[in-house]
């Protein structure tokens, strides 16, 4: 799943977060969950829980690191 955080009001800078989880703990395989797979009918419920966990992930601990990255990007690109 890709999540995008727009970093400025002009929406010209973004941070893309790739979120994934291992399907193994479910006892299923990715192939079984794909369309045509034997457990494809379970995918909507699994997908909803995955999305809920992804969007509820707390990024605040990363804020200090993000500030450092923003500073480096500004320095490399001569941004204000």
N, C-alpha and C positions, 0 to 999 in steps of 0.2 A: 504494500500500500504506500502510495506517495502522499505526503502531506506538505503543503507549501505555506510558509509564513512570510507575508510581505513585510519587509523591514522599514519601509518609509511610506510617507503619505502619497507620494507620486506613484507608488507601486512599481518602481523600476528595479528595486533590489529585493531579492527573495532568498529564503533559506529553504531548501528542499530536504525533507526528512523521509528516509526510506524506513518503513517499519515492517518487520516480518516476525513470524513466530514459527517454531518447529511444529509440524503437524504430528510428529511421532507420539507425543503424549496422549493423543486422541485414540491411538490404536489404528488410525487410518493412514492411507498414503495420499499424496497429492493427486496421483492418477485416479484413485477411487473417487475423489471429490470433483474431478473435472466432468464436464458434460459428457454423458455416456458412461460414466463410471458407476460402479455398483452402489455407491453411497452418495451419489450426486444430490439426492433428495435431502440430505442432511446439510448440504453446503449453506443454504440461506441462514440457518440458525447459527452455524459456526462463523459465518462471515459477519453477522450482526455483532456477535460477542467480540470478534477480532477488531472491528471498527470501534466499538465502544471502548475497548482497552486502549487502542491507539490514540483516540482523541482525548482520552482522560489522562494520558501520560503527562506527568508534571515536568515541564521543561525549565522551571525556575532555577534548579541547581546548575543548569547550563548557561544561565544569563551572563555570569562573569566571563566565561569562555567566549560567548558570542560577542561580548563587548570588545574583547581582545581581537577577535577575528575581524570585526567591523573596522577597528582601528587599522589593522594591517591592510585591509582592502582599500580603505580611504587613502592610505599612504601609497599603495601601488597604483591606484587609478587617479590620484590627485583629486579625490572627491572632497567637497567641503565638509 
